[in-house]
Amino acid sequence: MPSNAAPLWDALAGTVSSGRYPGLVAGVRINGETEVFAAGSLTIGSTAPMAEDTPFRIASLSKPMGGALALSLVADGKLGLDDDVARWLPALAAPRVLATPDAPLSLTVPARGPITVRHLLTFTAGLGIDFGTTPYAAATRELLWGPNPPEVPPEEYLSRLSGLPLAHQPGERWMYHACADVLSVLLPAVALAPLGQLFEERISGPLGLAGTGFPTGREEFPVQYEATAAGLREAVSYRDALSEPPVFESLAGGLVSTVPDYLTFLSALADDELLPAALREMMTSDQLTGPQRAGMMEMAGPDESWGFMTAVQVGVGEPWSEPGMWGWSGGSGVCAAVYPNGDMGVVFTQRFLSGPRDNFDFFWEPFGAVRDGARP
């Protein structure tokens, strides 16, 4: 297999040489064989090379790991998918809901039911990022659009969030991001252990992921860049991001990892070595109704839906995609996906995505060609 991946590595080396990225690390598993590739440097103008085990801030690629962590508690019977989260987070008991999504915050009705664990995993709890100009969007912009992870303790975050109405009835519509942070508060309350300890005991420790977890302050990250009309420039405001242990350990976007570690995680999950097969199948298959899925359209294409903390391909979008493919990406410039046959790819870069429609075609197109060539 390594020789078969050479066209992909050549394509990625060319992408780096073109100046799109100072450097990147990528990894694949094809027909059960794994290989990792690194190209470029840690910063523009530097000779310090990108390495296969370079740590990255993986942003929203934290979410699938968070989903697996939550489902490990479900597998052990400590948590039920349809449990009311108010059992552990009383601040979320008896929520109020906006009379209409664009209503003033004072115009609310009672929730028709509780917020459940399933709602959090499927991002249908009725709370999350509103990309519009509604009163709810304005009221939640600082809390939900601010630093990722939040720079306030979990208790304060939950208090501020619970002081606001829900934008939609629980179970009514998909909304991005915030459910994963609420899950980050819920799991320690259920397990009676800090989230970092829980993650180490159930994910990183058993899988031997030495480079994955919440930041310790000892990581040496690549310099982060953003694209401008004049080319790449350093994202100065992100220079110190995750440079020390966080006040909020967030499964929405607070983990750090390496490409080999993330490949190991995906492999264990896809091979049913991390979760019971039935739970893994639920996590990585479409869990949304049509009305719920309508909320995804500002974040994903028409052929994508959502499982538990991960996107799921439900149609043929790009030529390299397949129904049943699952994975996600992160705004810091990272992406990972698993095909139905267990083939998978991971690519970590240090260039922020320019928006929800920015993509990783530079990786997936040549990867698709390599997969086609590797088929018996």
C-alpha positions in Angstrom: 0.0 0.0 0.0 2.7 2.7 0.7 3.8 2.8 -2.9 0.1 3.0 -4.0 -0.3 6.2 -1.9 2.6 8.0 -3.7 0.3 9.9 -6.0 -1.6 11.3 -3.0 1.6 12.4 -1.2 2.9 13.9 -4.5 -0.3 15.9 -4.8 -0.1 17.1 -1.2 3.6 18.1 -1.6 2.5 20.1 -4.6 -0.2 21.9 -2.6 2.3 22.9 0.0 4.8 24.1 -2.7 2.0 26.2 -4.2 1.9 28.2 -1.0 -1.7 27.3 0.0 -0.3 25.8 3.2 3.0 26.3 5.0 2.8 22.6 5.9 0.5 19.8 6.6 0.2 16.2 7.9 -2.0 13.6 6.4 -2.8 10.0 7.0 -4.8 7.2 5.3 -6.0 3.7 5.9 -6.7 1.8 2.7 -7.5 -1.9 2.6 -6.4 -2.1 6.3 -3.0 -0.5 5.6 -2.1 2.8 7.3 0.4 5.4 6.2 1.2 9.0 7.4 2.8 11.8 5.4 4.2 15.2 6.5 5.2 18.1 4.2 6.4 21.7 4.6 7.3 23.6 7.8 5.8 24.7 11.1 5.8 28.3 10.0 6.3 30.4 6.9 10.0 31.1 6.3 11.1 28.5 8.9 13.2 25.4 8.3 11.6 23.6 11.2 9.8 20.7 9.4 6.3 19.5 9.9 6.5 16.1 11.5 4.2 13.1 11.4 3.6 13.5 15.2 3.2 17.3 15.2 0.4 18.3 17.6 -2.5 20.4 16.2 -5.5 22.2 17.7 -8.2 20.1 16.1 -11.2 22.4 16.7 -14.4 20.7 15.8 -12.7 17.4 15.1 -13.1 17.2 18.9 -16.8 16.5 18.4 -16.6 12.9 17.1 -14.2 12.1 20.0 -16.7 13.6 22.4 -19.5 11.5 20.8 -17.5 8.3 21.4 -16.8 9.3 25.0 -20.5 10.0 25.7 -21.5 6.7 24.1 -19.0 4.8 26.2 -21.0 5.9 29.2 -24.2 4.8 27.5 -22.6 1.4 26.8 -21.8 1.1 30.5 -25.4 2.0 31.5 -24.4 5.2 33.3 -26.3 7.3 30.8 -29.4 6.7 28.6 -30.0 8.3 25.2 -33.4 9.4 26.2 -32.5 10.5 29.8 -33.5 14.1 30.7 -30.2 16.0 31.2 -31.8 18.0 34.0 -31.3 15.0 36.2 -27.6 16.1 36.3 -27.9 19.7 35.1 -30.9 21.1 37.0 -30.3 24.5 35.3 -31.8 23.0 32.1 -35.0 21.8 33.8 -38.3 23.2 32.3 -36.7 25.3 29.6 -38.6 28.1 27.9 -38.7 28.3 24.1 -39.1 31.3 21.8 -42.6 31.6 20.5 -41.0 31.8 17.0 -37.3 31.6 16.2 -37.2 35.4 15.4 -39.2 36.5 18.4 -38.0 38.8 21.1 -36.4 36.9 24.0 -39.3 37.9 26.3 -41.8 36.1 24.1 -41.6 32.4 25.1 -43.7 29.3 25.6 -43.0 26.2 27.7 -40.9 23.4 26.2 -43.0 20.5 25.0 -40.6 18.1 26.6 -37.2 17.8 28.3 -33.7 18.2 26.7 -32.4 14.6 26.4 -28.9 13.1 25.9 -30.0 12.2 22.4 -30.8 15.8 21.6 -27.4 16.9 22.7 -25.7 14.2 20.5 -27.8 15.0 17.5 -27.5 18.8 18.0 -31.3 19.1 18.2 -31.7 20.4 21.8 -33.0 23.7 20.5 -29.9 25.7 21.4 -26.9 26.6 19.3 -25.4 29.1 16.9 -28.0 31.1 14.9 -26.3 32.4 11.8 -29.0 35.0 11.2 -29.8 38.4 12.7 -32.5 37.4 15.1 -32.7 38.6 18.7 -31.5 35.1 19.8 -28.5 35.4 17.5 -27.5 38.7 19.0 -28.0 37.5 22.6 -25.9 34.4 22.1 -23.2 35.8 19.8 -20.7 36.4 22.6 -21.3 33.2 24.4 -21.6 30.8 21.5 -19.5 32.6 18.8 -16.8 33.7 21.2 -13.5 31.9 21.9 -13.6 28.2 21.3 -13.4 26.7 23.9 -15.2 29.1 26.1 -13.0 31.2 28.4 -15.4 30.9 31.4 -15.8 27.9 33.8 -18.3 25.3 32.8 -20.7 26.3 35.6 -20.7 29.9 34.5 -21.2 28.9 30.8 -24.2 26.7 31.7 -25.7 29.5 33.9 -25.5 32.0 31.2 -26.8 29.6 28.6 -29.7 28.5 30.8 -30.7 32.1 31.4 -31.7 32.3 27.7 -34.7 30.7 26.0 -34.2 27.9 23.5 -34.5 29.0 19.9 -36.5 25.9 19.0 -38.4 23.2 20.7 -36.2 20.2 21.8 -36.0 17.8 19.0 -37.3 20.2 16.4 -34.2 21.5 14.5 -30.4 21.0 14.2 -28.3 23.8 15.5 -24.5 23.8 15.5 -21.9 23.6 18.2 -23.4 24.5 21.6 -24.8 21.0 22.3 -21.3 19.7 22.4 -20.3 22.2 25.1 -23.3 21.3 27.1 -22.3 17.6 26.8 -18.9 18.7 28.1 -20.6 19.9 31.3 -22.9 16.9 31.5 -20.4 14.0 31.3 -18.4 15.0 34.3 -21.6 15.4 36.3 -22.7 11.9 35.3 -19.3 10.2 35.9 -18.3 12.3 39.0 -14.9 12.8 37.5 -13.2 15.7 35.6 -13.7 15.5 31.9 -10.0 15.3 31.1 -9.7 12.3 33.4 -12.7 10.7 31.9 -11.3 11.2 28.4 -8.0 9.6 29.4 -9.6 6.7 31.1 -12.0 5.9 28.2 -10.4 7.1 25.0 -6.8 8.2 25.0 -5.5 5.8 27.6 -7.0 2.5 26.2 -6.0 3.5 22.6 -2.5 4.7 23.5 -3.1 8.2 22.2 -0.1 9.9 23.8 -0.6 13.1 21.8 -4.3 13.5 22.3 -6.3 15.2 25.0 -6.9 18.6 26.5 -3.9 20.9 26.2 -1.2 20.7 28.9 0.7 23.9 27.9 3.7 21.8 26.7 2.5 21.4 23.1 4.5 23.1 20.3 1.8 23.9 17.7 2.4 25.0 14.2 1.8 28.7 13.6 -1.8 29.3 12.6 -2.6 31.3 9.5 -5.6 32.9 7.8 -6.1 33.5 4.1 -6.3 37.1 2.8 -6.3 38.6 -0.7 -2.6 39.2 -0.2 -1.9 35.7 0.9 -1.5 33.9 4.2 -0.9 36.0 7.4 -0.5 34.8 10.9 -3.7 34.6 13.0 -2.2 36.6 15.8 -5.3 36.4 18.0 -4.9 32.6 17.9 -1.2 32.6 18.8 -1.9 31.7 22.4 -5.0 29.5 21.8 -4.9 26.3 23.9 -1.4 27.2 25.1 -2.2 26.3 28.7 -4.7 24.0 30.5 -8.2 25.4 29.8 -10.7 26.7 32.3 -13.4 24.9 30.2 -12.5 21.4 28.9 -14.6 21.4 25.7 -15.6 18.5 23.5 -16.9 21.0 21.0 -13.4 22.3 20.0 -10.9 22.0 22.8 -8.9 18.9 22.1 -5.4 18.6 20.6 -4.2 15.6 18.6 -1.8 14.2 16.0 -2.7 12.6 12.7 -1.4 9.1 13.8 -3.5 9.4 17.0 -6.6 10.5 15.1 -6.2 7.6 12.6 -5.9 5.2 15.6 -9.1 6.6 17.1 -11.1 6.4 13.9 -9.8 2.9 13.2 -10.8 1.7 16.7 -14.2 3.3 16.3 -14.8 2.0 12.8 -13.7 -1.5 13.7 -16.0 -1.7 16.8 -13.1 -1.9 19.2 -14.1 1.2 21.1 -17.9 0.9 21.3 -20.5 -1.9 20.9 -21.3 -2.2 17.2 -24.9 -1.1 17.7 -23.9 2.2 19.3 -21.2 2.8 16.7 -23.7 2.2 14.0 -26.1 4.7 15.5 -23.3 7.3 15.9 -22.3 7.0 12.3 -25.7 6.8 10.6 -28.3 9.4 9.9 -30.2 10.4 13.0 -32.2 13.4 11.7 -35.6 13.9 10.2 -36.1 16.1 7.2 -37.3 19.1 9.3 -34.4 18.7 11.8 -31.9 18.5 9.0 -33.0 21.8 7.5 -30.9 23.5 10.2 -27.7 22.0 8.7 -28.0 23.7 5.3 -25.9 26.6 6.4 -23.1 24.3 7.5 -23.2 21.4 5.1 -24.3 20.3 1.7 -27.6 18.8 0.6 -26.2 15.3 0.7 -25.1 15.5 4.4 -26.9 14.7 7.6 -25.9 14.1 11.2 -25.4 11.1 13.4 -24.1 11.5 17.0 -21.5 14.3 17.0 -20.5 13.6 13.4 -21.7 14.3 9.9 -23.0 11.5 7.7 -23.1 11.3 3.9 -26.6 10.4 2.8 -26.1 10.9 -1.0 -23.4 11.3 -3.6 -22.1 14.9 -3.3 -18.6 15.2 -4.6 -17.2 12.5 -6.9 -15.0 11.1 -4.1 -17.9 10.8 -1.6 -20.1 7.8 -0.9 -23.4 7.4 1.0 -22.6 6.1 4.5 -19.3 8.0 4.7 -18.9 9.8 8.0 -16.6 12.4 9.6 -16.3 16.1 10.1 -13.9 19.0 9.8 -12.6 21.8 12.1 -12.3 25.5 11.4 -8.6 25.4 12.3 -8.0 23.6 9.0 -8.4 19.9 9.9 -10.6 17.2 8.4 -11.3 13.4 8.7 -13.7 10.9 7.2 -14.3 7.2 7.1 -15.8 5.3 4.2 -18.3 2.5 4.6 -15.7 -0.2 3.8 -13.4 1.2 6.6 -11.0 3.2 4.4 -10.3 6.5 5.9 -8.3 9.8 5.6 -7.2 12.5 8.0 -5.5 15.8 7.0 -4.3 18.5 9.5 -3.3 21.9 8.2 -2.6 25.2 9.9 -4.8 27.4 7.7 -8.2 28.5 9.0 -11.1 27.6 6.9 -12.5 30.8 5.2 -16.1 29.7 5.8 -18.4 26.7 6.0 -18.1 26.1 2.2 -14.3 26.0 2.3 -13.3 22.4 1.6 -10.5 19.9 1.5 -10.8 18.8 -2.2 -7.0 19.1 -2.5 -6.8 16.0 -0.3 -10.0 14.0 -1.1 -9.8 14.1 -4.8 -6.3 12.5 -5.1 -7.2 10.2 -2.1 -10.3 9.0 -4.1 -8.1 8.2 -7.0 -5.7 6.3 -4.8 -8.6 4.3 -3.4 -9.9 3.5 -6.8 -6.4 2.2 -7.9 -6.1 0.1 -4.7 -9.4 -1.8 -5.2 -8.9 -5.5 -6.1 
